[in-house]
Amino acid sequence: MGHLALKGIRKSYGDTAVIHGVDLEVNDGEFLVFVGPSGCGKSTMLRMIAGLESISAGELLIDGTRANDLRPADRGAAMVFQSYALYPHMTVAENMGFSLRMAGVNKAQRNAVVERTAEVLRISHLLPRLPKALSGGERQRVAIGRAIVRKPKVFLFDEPLSNLDAALRVTMRIELSRLHKELGTTMIYVTHDQVEAMTMGDRIAVFNKGRVEQLGAPMDLYARPANEFVATFLGAPRINLIARPVGIAPAGHVALWNAAAAQASAATHKVGIRPEHLHLGDVEQGVMAEVMLAEHLGDASIIHLRVEDMDELLTAKVSAHEGRVVAGQKVGLTFDLTGALAFAADGVLLP
């Protein structure tokens, strides 16, 4: 079992509060991702679950047992860090079996567990090697294997892929997702990368300034973010936010608002439109804009546009064919308003 309940969890360093009363439940066998910008408290929360940081207030329950004062070794949690922290003088097999050796497990049992774990991770051929002979991805697999042999109730991952190159990160995302399905163990994964969060998690907890802004399934949060922060954090390129014109506004801004906010209520302060819901056409169609930069990615193009008299650029994600434009070209913008989001003055999503 690996059910966790966080009840009013707070963390302070002296008079400085960094976690402000987080309430959260992690289901047995769930893959939950903590995501947010640097300094938002997600890693601190993970370290409190692991027992590496004390809890200032609130309760942490692991399978119904209060774990606030339990030693890290007694919590049934295994943590995988950003740095691999492998013993350089030990082989892969010795690194993976070290915790079992410290627990008094005999050599034959230890070797059997290490070999089974290596098969799951597809690193059996690496067991005799020293860490210096491994690539970054192989070292990360060994670090994960060292956690698996302990058979924990919950795995805690603290940005484990951030030191890897882009291609290897994709491979390791696939491997971790496969591993979760195979083991069925509860996993909590910390990242600042919203792509990792969207593609790996059963649910996402979006952290901001020591609070959970929203918790839910990845596509639910993408389609119905609770507020502007969640809307702008999830999605690449980021969502376009168009503010209601006030006072004597530039004609371009007024035209843009009229087109984007056709279905908005009087309470709407900003309209959010995802880049994939913005389309390019002839100048006579929609709102006129100038192409500032066209990024051609092969299957799609990211187009950065400026509407007359507006400083902030808009971003469109369009098909490669639609994106055959060049910097300085004038185009007409139209919107798919079925996916438009309306935000109140305080940033909260309107119904």
Secondary structure, DSSP 8 states (H G I E B T S, - for coil): ---EEEEEEEEEETTEEEEEEEEEEE-TT-EEEEE-STTSSHHHHHHHHHTSS--SEEEEEETTEE-TTS-GGGTTEEEE-SS----TTS-HHHHHHHHHHHTT--HHHHHHHHHHHHHHHT-GGGTTS-GGGS-HHHHHHHHHHHHHTT--SEEEEESTTTTS-HHHHHHHHHHHHHHHHHH--EEEEEES-HHHHHHH-SEEEEEETTEEEEEE-HHHHHHS-SBHHHHHHSSSS--EEEE---SS--HHHHHHHHHHTTT--TT-SEEEE-GGGEEEE-TTSSEEEEEEEEEE-SSEEEEEEEETT--S-EEEEEETTTT---TT-EEEEEE-GGG-EEE-TTSBB--
